[in-house]
Amino acid sequence: MSEGSHTAVLLEQAVDGLKVRSDGCYVDCTFGRGGHSRLILARLGRAGRLIALDRDPQAVAAGGEIDDGRFRMLHGRFSRLAELAEEAGVTRAHGILLDLGMSSPQLDDPARGFSFRFDAPLDMRMDAGGGVTAAEWLAHAAETEIREVIKNHGEERFAKQIAAAIVAARARGPVGTTRQLAALVAEAVPAREPYQDPATRTFQALRIHLNQELEELSLVLPQCLQLLNPAGRLVVISFHSLEDRIVKRFMRDNARPDPLPRRLPLRAHELPQPKLRLVGRAVRPAAAEITANPRARSAVMRIAERTEAA
């Protein structure tokens, strides 16, 4: 895979899950490099419409290269979905896609500071136009906060040792590069998992925290529900258990009717209906896709359909 390229995970399955209708209106909340968006456009007719969002200016620039009157690219966090959709004149959608996690161009660009495979400034911001870098955060965060972030967002059992090592190192000088942080983690972790660099969980945790990824996801899901037409589909691809847990709980909870007081005298047609209907089971990439694109190995896709319930 060349730098700047990206292979969309579960491409056909995700777009199939949207049940694209030729005259429908769709939202790709995570454009990336446009793999899913291009396939949606290929299935839309002349009256169809697609809006795409991304918080990464480089992804927005890539979206600007699509010359199609049915398509509009917007720059912003997907937690602003309702606002951005209104800006684009979209009040209802027939399908919404969320492909969470990182794109290959983000991971493969040393300047972005997401990967310990390169020696680069420790940045990790999805939108470099705002917010603090990972290096800036590590320079000022309390040891307890660093420990909690690494423990909760990275599910790292050696978070205490890693946080202590970072604080001790910054007393001697800034922790400013990816390789520097990775080396600190490697020294602090007493036991290693096979086939995984000891810094993997720490880098994941910092990235999730700095970009507020879990908060963003929790904010966008209710907006998706409000924006979807009845029979509209919500398709979400997640890449680690923390994301999938939020998606699974949201879909499950909204696939149940609101509880009523016991013994309330209601006829069957008067009972509250759930807002979502779960569609199939969780989908994971086949072995062939994982072989062709190892970054797909942790992907989990869930699909739900909007009901007629208000």
Secondary structure, 3 states (H helix, E strand, C coil): CCCCCCCCCCHHHHHHHHCCCCCCEEEECCCCCCHHHHHHHHHCCCCCEEEEEECCHHHHHHHCCCCCCCEEEEECCHHHHHHHHHHCCCCCEEEEEEECCCCHHHHHCHHHCCCCCCCCECCCCCCCCCCCCHHHHHHHCCHHHHHHHHHHHHCCCCHHHHHHHHHHHHCCCCCCEHHHHHHHHHHHCCCCCCCCCCCHHHHHHHHHHHCCHHHHHHHHHHHHHHHEEEEEEEEEEECCHHHHHHHHHHHHHHCCCCCCCCCCCCCHHHCCCCCEEECCCCECCCHHHHHHCHHHCCCEEEEEEECCCC
